[in-house]
Amino acid sequence: MTVRDLIAGKLTTAFAPERLEVLDESHRHVGHAGHRPGGETHFRVHIVSDSFRGKSRLERHRMVNAALSGELAGGVHALAIQANAPGEPGA
């Protein structure tokens, strides 16, 4: 199982999203801090879930980071997060 699949699975379990995109952008960071041969170090997540309704941007990021704490403590070096509630701009 890839790290991308693991991230998608954990976010699906934690937030039952209406929309979820997990992109491995490691290829864009070759030569930067945290990059490893083989990639799976830099990810971008766009998630839309009712779990984020009424939460600030910081609270949403903390929720996602908590769900992925094992990956962030392990091999994931960077995680860009866009977390929205349904109906919000950008959702």
PyMOL Python script that loads the backbone (N, CA, C, O; Angstrom):
from pymol import cmd

cmd.read_pdbstr("""\
ATOM      1  N   MET A   1       0.849  -1.177   0.000  1.00  0.00           N
ATOM      2  CA  MET A   1       0.000   0.000   0.000  1.00  0.00           C
ATOM      3  C   MET A   1       0.894   1.239   0.000  1.00  0.00           C
ATOM      4  O   MET A   1       1.872   1.310   0.743  1.00  0.00           O
ATOM      5  N   THR A   2       0.550   2.204  -0.833  1.00  0.00           N
ATOM      6  CA  THR A   2       1.336   3.436  -0.896  1.00  0.00           C
ATOM      7  C   THR A   2       0.973   4.363   0.259  1.00  0.00           C
ATOM      8  O   THR A   2      -0.081   4.218   0.877  1.00  0.00           O
ATOM      9  N   VAL A   3       1.847   5.304   0.540  1.00  0.00           N
ATOM     10  CA  VAL A   3       1.571   6.303   1.573  1.00  0.00           C
ATOM     11  C   VAL A   3       0.336   7.107   1.176  1.00  0.00           C
ATOM     12  O   VAL A   3      -0.478   7.456   2.031  1.00  0.00           O
ATOM     13  N   ARG A   4       0.192   7.401  -0.114  1.00  0.00           N
ATOM     14  CA  ARG A   4      -0.978   8.129  -0.596  1.00  0.00           C
ATOM     15  C   ARG A   4      -2.257   7.372  -0.252  1.00  0.00           C
ATOM     16  O   ARG A   4      -3.226   7.972   0.213  1.00  0.00           O
ATOM     17  N   ASP A   5      -2.268   6.073  -0.474  1.00  0.00           N
ATOM     18  CA  ASP A   5      -3.444   5.254  -0.161  1.00  0.00           C
ATOM     19  C   ASP A   5      -3.700   5.204   1.343  1.00  0.00           C
ATOM     20  O   ASP A   5      -4.850   5.230   1.781  1.00  0.00           O
ATOM     21  N   LEU A   6      -2.636   5.133   2.127  1.00  0.00           N
ATOM     22  CA  LEU A   6      -2.769   5.121   3.578  1.00  0.00           C
ATOM     23  C   LEU A   6      -3.380   6.430   4.074  1.00  0.00           C
ATOM     24  O   LEU A   6      -4.273   6.418   4.921  1.00  0.00           O
ATOM     25  N   ILE A   7      -2.899   7.562   3.545  1.00  0.00           N
ATOM     26  CA  ILE A   7      -3.440   8.871   3.907  1.00  0.00           C
ATOM     27  C   ILE A   7      -4.922   8.945   3.530  1.00  0.00           C
ATOM     28  O   ILE A   7      -5.748   9.360   4.343  1.00  0.00           O
ATOM     29  N   ALA A   8      -5.257   8.548   2.314  1.00  0.00           N
ATOM     30  CA  ALA A   8      -6.651   8.584   1.859  1.00  0.00           C
ATOM     31  C   ALA A   8      -7.543   7.723   2.748  1.00  0.00           C
ATOM     32  O   ALA A   8      -8.652   8.129   3.094  1.00  0.00           O
ATOM     33  N   GLY A   9      -7.072   6.557   3.113  1.00  0.00           N
ATOM     34  CA  GLY A   9      -7.852   5.665   3.964  1.00  0.00           C
ATOM     35  C   GLY A   9      -8.094   6.233   5.348  1.00  0.00           C
ATOM     36  O   GLY A   9      -9.207   6.164   5.870  1.00  0.00           O
ATOM     37  N   LYS A  10      -7.058   6.792   5.938  1.00  0.00           N
ATOM     38  CA  LYS A  10      -7.208   7.362   7.277  1.00  0.00           C
ATOM     39  C   LYS A  10      -8.131   8.577   7.277  1.00  0.00           C
ATOM     40  O   LYS A  10      -8.936   8.744   8.193  1.00  0.00           O
ATOM     41  N   LEU A  11      -8.019   9.424   6.260  1.00  0.00           N
ATOM     42  CA  LEU A  11      -8.888  10.598   6.184  1.00  0.00           C
ATOM     43  C   LEU A  11     -10.340  10.198   5.912  1.00  0.00           C
ATOM     44  O   LEU A  11     -11.265  10.824   6.430  1.00  0.00           O
ATOM     45  N   THR A  12     -10.536   9.169   5.109  1.00  0.00           N
ATOM     46  CA  THR A  12     -11.884   8.680   4.844  1.00  0.00           C
ATOM     47  C   THR A  12     -12.511   8.141   6.121  1.00  0.00           C
ATOM     48  O   THR A  12     -13.675   8.425   6.408  1.00  0.00           O
ATOM     49  N   THR A  13     -11.764   7.380   6.879  1.00  0.00           N
ATOM     50  CA  THR A  13     -12.264   6.826   8.138  1.00  0.00           C
ATOM     51  C   THR A  13     -12.563   7.928   9.149  1.00  0.00           C
ATOM     52  O   THR A  13     -13.588   7.887   9.830  1.00  0.00           O
ATOM     53  N   ALA A  14     -11.683   8.899   9.247  1.00  0.00           N
ATOM     54  CA  ALA A  14     -11.825   9.954  10.266  1.00  0.00           C
ATOM     55  C   ALA A  14     -12.918  10.964   9.940  1.00  0.00           C
ATOM     56  O   ALA A  14     -13.581  11.461  10.850  1.00  0.00           O
ATOM     57  N   PHE A  15     -13.125  11.283   8.643  1.00  0.00           N
ATOM     58  CA  PHE A  15     -13.979  12.414   8.302  1.00  0.00           C
ATOM     59  C   PHE A  15     -15.133  12.096   7.350  1.00  0.00           C
ATOM     60  O   PHE A  15     -15.948  12.982   7.091  1.00  0.00           O
ATOM     61  N   ALA A  16     -15.241  10.897   6.825  1.00  0.00           N
ATOM     62  CA  ALA A  16     -16.293  10.542   5.863  1.00  0.00           C
ATOM     63  C   ALA A  16     -16.506  11.675   4.858  1.00  0.00           C
ATOM     64  O   ALA A  16     -17.606  12.220   4.763  1.00  0.00           O
ATOM     65  N   PRO A  17     -15.468  12.027   4.115  1.00  0.00           N
ATOM     66  CA  PRO A  17     -15.553  13.206   3.245  1.00  0.00           C
ATOM     67  C   PRO A  17     -16.488  13.033   2.051  1.00  0.00           C
ATOM     68  O   PRO A  17     -16.673  11.935   1.526  1.00  0.00           O
ATOM     69  N   GLU A  18     -17.071  14.169   1.641  1.00  0.00           N
ATOM     70  CA  GLU A  18     -17.835  14.205   0.395  1.00  0.00           C
ATOM     71  C   GLU A  18     -16.883  14.227  -0.787  1.00  0.00           C
ATOM     72  O   GLU A  18     -17.200  13.730  -1.868  1.00  0.00           O
ATOM     73  N   ARG A  19     -15.721  14.806  -0.567  1.00  0.00           N
ATOM     74  CA  ARG A  19     -14.696  14.905  -1.613  1.00  0.00           C
ATOM     75  C   ARG A  19     -13.334  14.756  -0.948  1.00  0.00           C
ATOM     76  O   ARG A  19     -13.095  15.295   0.132  1.00  0.00           O
ATOM     77  N   LEU A  20     -12.449  14.019  -1.605  1.00  0.00           N
ATOM     78  CA  LEU A  20     -11.101  13.842  -1.088  1.00  0.00           C
ATOM     79  C   LEU A  20     -10.140  13.668  -2.254  1.00  0.00           C
ATOM     80  O   LEU A  20     -10.323  12.796  -3.104  1.00  0.00           O
ATOM     81  N   GLU A  21      -9.123  14.503  -2.280  1.00  0.00           N
ATOM     82  CA  GLU A  21      -8.038  14.374  -3.243  1.00  0.00           C
ATOM     83  C   GLU A  21      -6.735  14.337  -2.447  1.00  0.00           C
ATOM     84  O   GLU A  21      -6.490  15.201  -1.604  1.00  0.00           O
ATOM     85  N   VAL A  22      -5.923  13.357  -2.712  1.00  0.00           N
ATOM     86  CA  VAL A  22      -4.602  13.251  -2.103  1.00  0.00           C
ATOM     87  C   VAL A  22      -3.599  13.139  -3.239  1.00  0.00           C
ATOM     88  O   VAL A  22      -3.589  12.156  -3.981  1.00  0.00           O
ATOM     89  N   LEU A  23      -2.758  14.155  -3.367  1.00  0.00           N
ATOM     90  CA  LEU A  23      -1.774  14.196  -4.450  1.00  0.00           C
ATOM     91  C   LEU A  23      -0.371  14.048  -3.878  1.00  0.00           C
ATOM     92  O   LEU A  23      -0.004  14.737  -2.926  1.00  0.00           O
ATOM     93  N   ASP A  24       0.402  13.157  -4.457  1.00  0.00           N
ATOM     94  CA  ASP A  24       1.814  13.011  -4.108  1.00  0.00           C
ATOM     95  C   ASP A  24       2.597  13.991  -4.970  1.00  0.00           C
ATOM     96  O   ASP A  24       2.726  13.798  -6.179  1.00  0.00           O
ATOM     97  N   GLU A  25       3.113  15.033  -4.353  1.00  0.00           N
ATOM     98  CA  GLU A  25       3.872  16.066  -5.066  1.00  0.00           C
ATOM     99  C   GLU A  25       5.371  15.945  -4.829  1.00  0.00           C
ATOM    100  O   GLU A  25       6.114  16.903  -5.041  1.00  0.00           O
ATOM    101  N   SER A  26       5.809  14.795  -4.399  1.00  0.00           N
ATOM    102  CA  SER A  26       7.216  14.596  -4.064  1.00  0.00           C
ATOM    103  C   SER A  26       8.145  14.896  -5.233  1.00  0.00           C
ATOM    104  O   SER A  26       9.248  15.409  -5.042  1.00  0.00           O
ATOM    105  N   HIS A  27       7.698  14.576  -6.438  1.00  0.00           N
ATOM    106  CA  HIS A  27       8.530  14.808  -7.623  1.00  0.00           C
ATOM    107  C   HIS A  27       8.856  16.294  -7.806  1.00  0.00           C
ATOM    108  O   HIS A  27       9.844  16.632  -8.458  1.00  0.00           O
ATOM    109  N   ARG A  28       8.046  17.168  -7.246  1.00  0.00           N
ATOM    110  CA  ARG A  28       8.277  18.608  -7.361  1.00  0.00           C
ATOM    111  C   ARG A  28       9.296  19.114  -6.339  1.00  0.00           C
ATOM    112  O   ARG A  28       9.663  20.289  -6.364  1.00  0.00           O
ATOM    113  N   HIS A  29       9.755  18.244  -5.443  1.00  0.00           N
ATOM    114  CA  HIS A  29      10.627  18.656  -4.348  1.00  0.00           C
ATOM    115  C   HIS A  29      11.978  17.949  -4.348  1.00  0.00           C
ATOM    116  O   HIS A  29      12.658  17.900  -3.323  1.00  0.00           O
ATOM    117  N   VAL A  30      12.358  17.411  -5.482  1.00  0.00           N
ATOM    118  CA  VAL A  30      13.666  16.755  -5.599  1.00  0.00           C
ATOM    119  C   VAL A  30      14.745  17.778  -5.265  1.00  0.00           C
ATOM    120  O   VAL A  30      14.758  18.881  -5.813  1.00  0.00           O
ATOM    121  N   GLY A  31      15.639  17.410  -4.373  1.00  0.00           N
ATOM    122  CA  GLY A  31      16.711  18.303  -3.954  1.00  0.00           C
ATOM    123  C   GLY A  31      16.357  19.185  -2.771  1.00  0.00           C
ATOM    124  O   GLY A  31      17.225  19.874  -2.235  1.00  0.00           O
ATOM    125  N   HIS A  32      15.097  19.178  -2.354  1.00  0.00           N
ATOM    126  CA  HIS A  32      14.669  19.978  -1.204  1.00  0.00           C
ATOM    127  C   HIS A  32      14.757  19.141   0.068  1.00  0.00           C
ATOM    128  O   HIS A  32      14.927  17.923   0.021  1.00  0.00           O
ATOM    129  N   ALA A  33      14.638  19.817   1.190  1.00  0.00           N
ATOM    130  CA  ALA A  33      14.679  19.138   2.490  1.00  0.00           C
ATOM    131  C   ALA A  33      13.576  18.084   2.569  1.00  0.00           C
ATOM    132  O   ALA A  33      12.449  18.307   2.127  1.00  0.00           O
ATOM    133  N   GLY A  34      13.915  16.964   3.124  1.00  0.00           N
ATOM    134  CA  GLY A  34      12.945  15.915   3.367  1.00  0.00           C
ATOM    135  C   GLY A  34      12.664  14.997   2.201  1.00  0.00           C
ATOM    136  O   GLY A  34      11.995  13.981   2.384  1.00  0.00           O
ATOM    137  N   HIS A  35      13.144  15.306   1.012  1.00  0.00           N
ATOM    138  CA  HIS A  35      12.894  14.433  -0.135  1.00  0.00           C
ATOM    139  C   HIS A  35      13.750  13.183  -0.027  1.00  0.00           C
ATOM    140  O   HIS A  35      14.908  13.234   0.385  1.00  0.00           O
ATOM    141  N   ARG A  36      13.154  12.055  -0.408  1.00  0.00           N
ATOM    142  CA  ARG A  36      13.863  10.777  -0.439  1.00  0.00           C
ATOM    143  C   ARG A  36      13.735  10.172  -1.823  1.00  0.00           C
ATOM    144  O   ARG A  36      12.753  10.426  -2.521  1.00  0.00           O
ATOM    145  N   PRO A  37      14.703   9.385  -2.226  1.00  0.00           N
ATOM    146  CA  PRO A  37      14.532   8.640  -3.475  1.00  0.00           C
ATOM    147  C   PRO A  37      13.275   7.772  -3.359  1.00  0.00           C
ATOM    148  O   PRO A  37      13.053   7.132  -2.331  1.00  0.00           O
ATOM    149  N   GLY A  38      12.480   7.752  -4.382  1.00  0.00           N
ATOM    150  CA  GLY A  38      11.231   7.000  -4.332  1.00  0.00           C
ATOM    151  C   GLY A  38      10.032   7.845  -3.954  1.00  0.00           C
ATOM    152  O   GLY A  38       8.891   7.404  -4.095  1.00  0.00           O
ATOM    153  N   GLY A  39      10.279   9.066  -3.472  1.00  0.00           N
ATOM    154  CA  GLY A  39       9.191   9.987  -3.171  1.00  0.00           C
ATOM    155  C   GLY A  39       8.397   9.639  -1.935  1.00  0.00           C
ATOM    156  O   GLY A  39       8.942   9.158  -0.942  1.00  0.00           O
ATOM    157  N   GLU A  40       7.091   9.890  -2.006  1.00  0.00           N
ATOM    158  CA  GLU A  40       6.150   9.686  -0.907  1.00  0.00           C
ATOM    159  C   GLU A  40       6.536  10.496   0.329  1.00  0.00           C
ATOM    160  O   GLU A  40       6.450  10.009   1.456  1.00  0.00           O
ATOM    161  N   THR A  41       6.964  11.743   0.101  1.00  0.00           N
ATOM    162  CA  THR A  41       7.379  12.607   1.207  1.00  0.00           C
ATOM    163  C   THR A  41       6.591  13.909   1.276  1.00  0.00           C
ATOM    164  O   THR A  41       6.472  14.497   2.351  1.00  0.00           O
ATOM    165  N   HIS A  42       6.053  14.368   0.152  1.00  0.00           N
ATOM    166  CA  HIS A  42       5.364  15.657   0.074  1.00  0.00           C
ATOM    167  C   HIS A  42       3.972  15.443  -0.529  1.00  0.00           C
ATOM    168  O   HIS A  42       3.846  14.942  -1.647  1.00  0.00           O
ATOM    169  N   PHE A  43       2.935  15.821   0.212  1.00  0.00           N
ATOM    170  CA  PHE A  43       1.568  15.578  -0.231  1.00  0.00           C
ATOM    171  C   PHE A  43       0.721  16.841  -0.140  1.00  0.00           C
ATOM    172  O   PHE A  43       0.985  17.737   0.661  1.00  0.00           O
ATOM    173  N   ARG A  44      -0.308  16.882  -0.990  1.00  0.00           N
ATOM    174  CA  ARG A  44      -1.322  17.938  -0.967  1.00  0.00           C
ATOM    175  C   ARG A  44      -2.675  17.252  -0.811  1.00  0.00           C
ATOM    176  O   ARG A  44      -2.999  16.315  -1.541  1.00  0.00           O
ATOM    177  N   VAL A  45      -3.462  17.736   0.155  1.00  0.00           N
ATOM    178  CA  VAL A  45      -4.769  17.157   0.451  1.00  0.00           C
ATOM    179  C   VAL A  45      -5.842  18.222   0.287  1.00  0.00           C
ATOM    180  O   VAL A  45      -5.710  19.330   0.807  1.00  0.00           O
ATOM    181  N   HIS A  46      -6.904  17.887  -0.436  1.00  0.00           N
ATOM    182  CA  HIS A  46      -8.110  18.706  -0.463  1.00  0.00           C
ATOM    183  C   HIS A  46      -9.235  17.813   0.013  1.00  0.00           C
ATOM    184  O   HIS A  46      -9.549  16.801  -0.614  1.00  0.00           O
ATOM    185  N   ILE A  47      -9.842  18.196   1.130  1.00  0.00           N
ATOM    186  CA  ILE A  47     -10.888  17.386   1.736  1.00  0.00           C
ATOM    187  C   ILE A  47     -12.095  18.264   2.043  1.00  0.00           C
ATOM    188  O   ILE A  47     -11.961  19.375   2.555  1.00  0.00           O
ATOM    189  N   VAL A  48     -13.276  17.741   1.718  1.00  0.00           N
ATOM    190  CA  VAL A  48     -14.534  18.427   2.009  1.00  0.00           C
ATOM    191  C   VAL A  48     -15.354  17.494   2.891  1.00  0.00           C
ATOM    192  O   VAL A  48     -15.723  16.393   2.483  1.00  0.00           O
ATOM    193  N   SER A  49     -15.632  17.954   4.107  1.00  0.00           N
ATOM    194  CA  SER A  49     -16.353  17.123   5.057  1.00  0.00           C
ATOM    195  C   SER A  49     -17.194  17.994   5.996  1.00  0.00           C
ATOM    196  O   SER A  49     -16.802  19.104   6.357  1.00  0.00           O
ATOM    197  N   ASP A  50     -18.325  17.479   6.372  1.00  0.00           N
ATOM    198  CA  ASP A  50     -19.181  18.177   7.329  1.00  0.00           C
ATOM    199  C   ASP A  50     -18.495  18.299   8.698  1.00  0.00           C
ATOM    200  O   ASP A  50     -18.882  19.132   9.518  1.00  0.00           O
ATOM    201  N   SER A  51     -17.490  17.477   8.933  1.00  0.00           N
ATOM    202  CA  SER A  51     -16.736  17.535  10.203  1.00  0.00           C
ATOM    203  C   SER A  51     -16.068  18.892  10.410  1.00  0.00           C
ATOM    204  O   SER A  51     -15.743  19.257  11.540  1.00  0.00           O
ATOM    205  N   PHE A  52     -15.861  19.638   9.330  1.00  0.00           N
ATOM    206  CA  PHE A  52     -15.165  20.917   9.427  1.00  0.00           C
ATOM    207  C   PHE A  52     -16.107  22.109   9.610  1.00  0.00           C
ATOM    208  O   PHE A  52     -15.655  23.239   9.793  1.00  0.00           O
ATOM    209  N   ARG A  53     -17.404  21.857   9.561  1.00  0.00           N
ATOM    210  CA  ARG A  53     -18.382  22.940   9.691  1.00  0.00           C
ATOM    211  C   ARG A  53     -18.213  23.636  11.044  1.00  0.00           C
ATOM    212  O   ARG A  53     -18.172  22.990  12.090  1.00  0.00           O
ATOM    213  N   GLY A  54     -18.118  24.963  10.998  1.00  0.00           N
ATOM    214  CA  GLY A  54     -17.996  25.758  12.221  1.00  0.00           C
ATOM    215  C   GLY A  54     -16.601  25.792  12.818  1.00  0.00           C
ATOM    216  O   GLY A  54     -16.399  26.394  13.873  1.00  0.00           O
ATOM    217  N   LYS A  55     -15.640  25.163  12.173  1.00  0.00           N
ATOM    218  CA  LYS A  55     -14.263  25.124  12.676  1.00  0.00           C
ATOM    219  C   LYS A  55     -13.415  26.158  11.938  1.00  0.00           C
ATOM    220  O   LYS A  55     -13.642  26.443  10.762  1.00  0.00           O
ATOM    221  N   SER A  56     -12.439  26.710  12.646  1.00  0.00           N
ATOM    222  CA  SER A  56     -11.505  27.641  12.015  1.00  0.00           C
ATOM    223  C   SER A  56     -10.528  26.866  11.132  1.00  0.00           C
ATOM    224  O   SER A  56     -10.436  25.641  11.207  1.00  0.00           O
ATOM    225  N   ARG A  57      -9.811  27.598  10.307  1.00  0.00           N
ATOM    226  CA  ARG A  57      -8.805  26.969   9.440  1.00  0.00           C
ATOM    227  C   ARG A  57      -7.768  26.227  10.294  1.00  0.00           C
ATOM    228  O   ARG A  57      -7.369  25.113   9.955  1.00  0.00           O
ATOM    229  N   LEU A  58      -7.341  26.833  11.381  1.00  0.00           N
ATOM    230  CA  LEU A  58      -6.356  26.208  12.262  1.00  0.00           C
ATOM    231  C   LEU A  58      -6.914  24.924  12.883  1.00  0.00           C
ATOM    232  O   LEU A  58      -6.214  23.912  12.941  1.00  0.00           O
ATOM    233  N   GLU A  59      -8.156  24.957  13.342  1.00  0.00           N
ATOM    234  CA  GLU A  59      -8.761  23.755  13.923  1.00  0.00           C
ATOM    235  C   GLU A  59      -8.857  22.635  12.892  1.00  0.00           C
ATOM    236  O   GLU A  59      -8.618  21.471  13.213  1.00  0.00           O
ATOM    237  N   ARG A  60      -9.199  22.978  11.674  1.00  0.00           N
ATOM    238  CA  ARG A  60      -9.307  21.977  10.607  1.00  0.00           C
ATOM    239  C   ARG A  60      -7.955  21.335  10.325  1.00  0.00           C
ATOM    240  O   ARG A  60      -7.853  20.117  10.176  1.00  0.00           O
ATOM    241  N   HIS A  61      -6.923  22.164  10.253  1.00  0.00           N
ATOM    242  CA  HIS A  61      -5.579  21.632  10.003  1.00  0.00           C
ATOM    243  C   HIS A  61      -5.134  20.741  11.155  1.00  0.00           C
ATOM    244  O   HIS A  61      -4.521  19.697  10.935  1.00  0.00           O
ATOM    245  N   ARG A  62      -5.436  21.143  12.358  1.00  0.00           N
ATOM    246  CA  ARG A  62      -5.084  20.310  13.518  1.00  0.00           C
ATOM    247  C   ARG A  62      -5.810  18.974  13.476  1.00  0.00           C
ATOM    248  O   ARG A  62      -5.232  17.948  13.832  1.00  0.00           O
ATOM    249  N   MET A  63      -7.068  18.970  13.047  1.00  0.00           N
ATOM    250  CA  MET A  63      -7.830  17.732  12.942  1.00  0.00           C
ATOM    251  C   MET A  63      -7.196  16.781  11.926  1.00  0.00           C
ATOM    252  O   MET A  63      -7.044  15.588  12.190  1.00  0.00           O
ATOM    253  N   VAL A  64      -6.828  17.320  10.766  1.00  0.00           N
ATOM    254  CA  VAL A  64      -6.194  16.497   9.732  1.00  0.00           C
ATOM    255  C   VAL A  64      -4.834  16.006  10.217  1.00  0.00           C
ATOM    256  O   VAL A  64      -4.504  14.831  10.056  1.00  0.00           O
ATOM    257  N   ASN A  65      -4.051  16.893  10.805  1.00  0.00           N
ATOM    258  CA  ASN A  65      -2.728  16.503  11.320  1.00  0.00           C
ATOM    259  C   ASN A  65      -2.853  15.412  12.383  1.00  0.00           C
ATOM    260  O   ASN A  65      -2.034  14.494  12.417  1.00  0.00           O
ATOM    261  N   ALA A  66      -3.861  15.500  13.247  1.00  0.00           N
ATOM    262  CA  ALA A  66      -4.059  14.477  14.282  1.00  0.00           C
ATOM    263  C   ALA A  66      -4.398  13.126  13.639  1.00  0.00           C
ATOM    264  O   ALA A  66      -3.902  12.086  14.075  1.00  0.00           O
ATOM    265  N   ALA A  67      -5.241  13.147  12.606  1.00  0.00           N
ATOM    266  CA  ALA A  67      -5.613  11.896  11.928  1.00  0.00           C
ATOM    267  C   ALA A  67      -4.415  11.246  11.248  1.00  0.00           C
ATOM    268  O   ALA A  67      -4.381  10.028  11.073  1.00  0.00           O
ATOM    269  N   LEU A  68      -3.432  12.061  10.863  1.00  0.00           N
ATOM    270  CA  LEU A  68      -2.256  11.564  10.141  1.00  0.00           C
ATOM    271  C   LEU A  68      -0.981  11.653  10.975  1.00  0.00           C
ATOM    272  O   LEU A  68       0.119  11.713  10.426  1.00  0.00           O
ATOM    273  N   SER A  69      -1.125  11.660  12.280  1.00  0.00           N
ATOM    274  CA  SER A  69       0.035  11.863  13.164  1.00  0.00           C
ATOM    275  C   SER A  69       1.132  10.828  12.943  1.00  0.00           C
ATOM    276  O   SER A  69       2.313  11.170  12.991  1.00  0.00           O
ATOM    277  N   GLY A  70       0.771   9.587  12.706  1.00  0.00           N
ATOM    278  CA  GLY A  70       1.769   8.547  12.476  1.00  0.00           C
ATOM    279  C   GLY A  70       2.575   8.788  11.212  1.00  0.00           C
ATOM    280  O   GLY A  70       3.792   8.603  11.199  1.00  0.00           O
ATOM    281  N   GLU A  71       1.898   9.201  10.150  1.00  0.00           N
ATOM    282  CA  GLU A  71       2.567   9.470   8.878  1.00  0.00           C
ATOM    283  C   GLU A  71       3.458  10.710   8.994  1.00  0.00           C
ATOM    284  O   GLU A  71       4.562  10.738   8.450  1.00  0.00           O
ATOM    285  N   LEU A  72       2.977  11.727   9.701  1.00  0.00           N
ATOM    286  CA  LEU A  72       3.758  12.955   9.858  1.00  0.00           C
ATOM    287  C   LEU A  72       4.977  12.724  10.757  1.00  0.00           C
ATOM    288  O   LEU A  72       5.999  13.389  10.593  1.00  0.00           O
ATOM    289  N   ALA A  73       4.877  11.801  11.688  1.00  0.00           N
ATOM    290  CA  ALA A  73       6.020  11.472  12.543  1.00  0.00           C
ATOM    291  C   ALA A  73       6.990  10.541  11.823  1.00  0.00           C
ATOM    292  O   ALA A  73       8.154  10.429  12.205  1.00  0.00           O
ATOM    293  N   GLY A  74       6.503   9.878  10.785  1.00  0.00           N
ATOM    294  CA  GLY A  74       7.320   8.941  10.024  1.00  0.00           C
ATOM    295  C   GLY A  74       7.929   9.593   8.810  1.00  0.00           C
ATOM    296  O   GLY A  74       8.746  10.505   8.932  1.00  0.00           O
ATOM    297  N   GLY A  75       7.536   9.130   7.628  1.00  0.00           N
ATOM    298  CA  GLY A  75       8.196   9.550   6.404  1.00  0.00           C
ATOM    299  C   GLY A  75       7.635  10.756   5.681  1.00  0.00           C
ATOM    300  O   GLY A  75       8.273  11.259   4.756  1.00  0.00           O
ATOM    301  N   VAL A  76       6.455  11.243   6.071  1.00  0.00           N
ATOM    302  CA  VAL A  76       5.881  12.393   5.374  1.00  0.00           C
ATOM    303  C   VAL A  76       6.541  13.661   5.890  1.00  0.00           C
ATOM    304  O   VAL A  76       6.479  13.976   7.078  1.00  0.00           O
ATOM    305  N   HIS A  77       7.172  14.380   4.975  1.00  0.00           N
ATOM    306  CA  HIS A  77       7.897  15.603   5.341  1.00  0.00           C
ATOM    307  C   HIS A  77       7.005  16.835   5.273  1.00  0.00           C
ATOM    308  O   HIS A  77       7.130  17.735   6.105  1.00  0.00           O
ATOM    309  N   ALA A  78       6.104  16.887   4.291  1.00  0.00           N
ATOM    310  CA  ALA A  78       5.273  18.079   4.103  1.00  0.00           C
ATOM    311  C   ALA A  78       3.864  17.674   3.699  1.00  0.00           C
ATOM    312  O   ALA A  78       3.657  16.736   2.930  1.00  0.00           O
ATOM    313  N   LEU A  79       2.893  18.421   4.250  1.00  0.00           N
ATOM    314  CA  LEU A  79       1.493  18.169   3.953  1.00  0.00           C
ATOM    315  C   LEU A  79       0.788  19.503   3.783  1.00  0.00           C
ATOM    316  O   LEU A  79       0.631  20.255   4.745  1.00  0.00           O
ATOM    317  N   ALA A  80       0.362  19.799   2.559  1.00  0.00           N
ATOM    318  CA  ALA A  80      -0.421  21.002   2.286  1.00  0.00           C
ATOM    319  C   ALA A  80      -1.900  20.603   2.405  1.00  0.00           C
ATOM    320  O   ALA A  80      -2.334  19.614   1.815  1.00  0.00           O
ATOM    321  N   ILE A  81      -2.661  21.382   3.173  1.00  0.00           N
ATOM    322  CA  ILE A  81      -4.047  21.003   3.474  1.00  0.00           C
ATOM    323  C   ILE A  81      -5.009  22.106   3.038  1.00  0.00           C
ATOM    324  O   ILE A  81      -4.822  23.281   3.356  1.00  0.00           O
ATOM    325  N   GLN A  82      -6.040  21.698   2.304  1.00  0.00           N
ATOM    326  CA  GLN A  82      -7.199  22.549   2.071  1.00  0.00           C
ATOM    327  C   GLN A  82      -8.378  21.761   2.600  1.00  0.00           C
ATOM    328  O   GLN A  82      -8.752  20.734   2.033  1.00  0.00           O
ATOM    329  N   ALA A  83      -8.968  22.241   3.689  1.00  0.00           N
ATOM    330  CA  ALA A  83     -10.073  21.544   4.336  1.00  0.00           C
ATOM    331  C   ALA A  83     -11.288  22.465   4.354  1.00  0.00           C
ATOM    332  O   ALA A  83     -11.230  23.570   4.893  1.00  0.00           O
ATOM    333  N   ASN A  84     -12.381  22.006   3.765  1.00  0.00           N
ATOM    334  CA  ASN A  84     -13.595  22.796   3.673  1.00  0.00           C
ATOM    335  C   ASN A  84     -14.792  22.005   4.168  1.00  0.00           C
ATOM    336  O   ASN A  84     -14.793  20.774   4.168  1.00  0.00           O
ATOM    337  N   ALA A  85     -15.819  22.748   4.592  1.00  0.00           N
ATOM    338  CA  ALA A  85     -17.129  22.157   4.835  1.00  0.00           C
ATOM    339  C   ALA A  85     -17.915  22.244   3.517  1.00  0.00           C
ATOM    340  O   ALA A  85     -17.640  23.119   2.696  1.00  0.00           O
ATOM    341  N   PRO A  86     -18.867  21.367   3.312  1.00  0.00           N
ATOM    342  CA  PRO A  86     -19.674  21.415   2.091  1.00  0.00           C
ATOM    343  C   PRO A  86     -20.319  22.795   1.920  1.00  0.00           C
ATOM    344  O   PRO A  86     -20.792  23.400   2.883  1.00  0.00           O
ATOM    345  N   GLY A  87     -20.327  23.275   0.676  1.00  0.00           N
ATOM    346  CA  GLY A  87     -20.959  24.548   0.374  1.00  0.00           C
ATOM    347  C   GLY A  87     -20.072  25.765   0.533  1.00  0.00           C
ATOM    348  O   GLY A  87     -20.452  26.858   0.113  1.00  0.00           O
ATOM    349  N   GLU A  88     -18.902  25.606   1.129  1.00  0.00           N
ATOM    350  CA  GLU A  88     -17.991  26.725   1.283  1.00  0.00           C
ATOM    351  C   GLU A  88     -17.271  27.000  -0.032  1.00  0.00           C
ATOM    352  O   GLU A  88     -17.127  26.102  -0.861  1.00  0.00           O
ATOM    353  N   PRO A  89     -16.818  28.235  -0.225  1.00  0.00           N
ATOM    354  CA  PRO A  89     -16.006  28.527  -1.420  1.00  0.00           C
ATOM    355  C   PRO A  89     -14.783  27.602  -1.459  1.00  0.00           C
ATOM    356  O   PRO A  89     -14.112  27.406  -0.446  1.00  0.00           O
ATOM    357  N   GLY A  90     -14.514  27.056  -2.599  1.00  0.00           N
ATOM    358  CA  GLY A  90     -13.380  26.159  -2.762  1.00  0.00           C
ATOM    359  C   GLY A  90     -13.687  24.715  -2.465  1.00  0.00           C
ATOM    360  O   GLY A  90     -12.840  23.842  -2.652  1.00  0.00           O
ATOM    361  N   ALA A  91     -14.922  24.451  -1.992  1.00  0.00           N
ATOM    362  CA  ALA A  91     -15.275  23.070  -1.616  1.00  0.00           C
ATOM    363  C   ALA A  91     -15.492  22.185  -2.808  1.00  0.00           C
ATOM    364  O   ALA A  91     -15.793  21.001  -2.651  1.00  0.00           O
TER     365      ALA A  91
END
""", "prot")
cmd.dss("prot")
cmd.show_as("cartoon", "prot")
cmd.util.cbc("prot")
cmd.orient("prot")
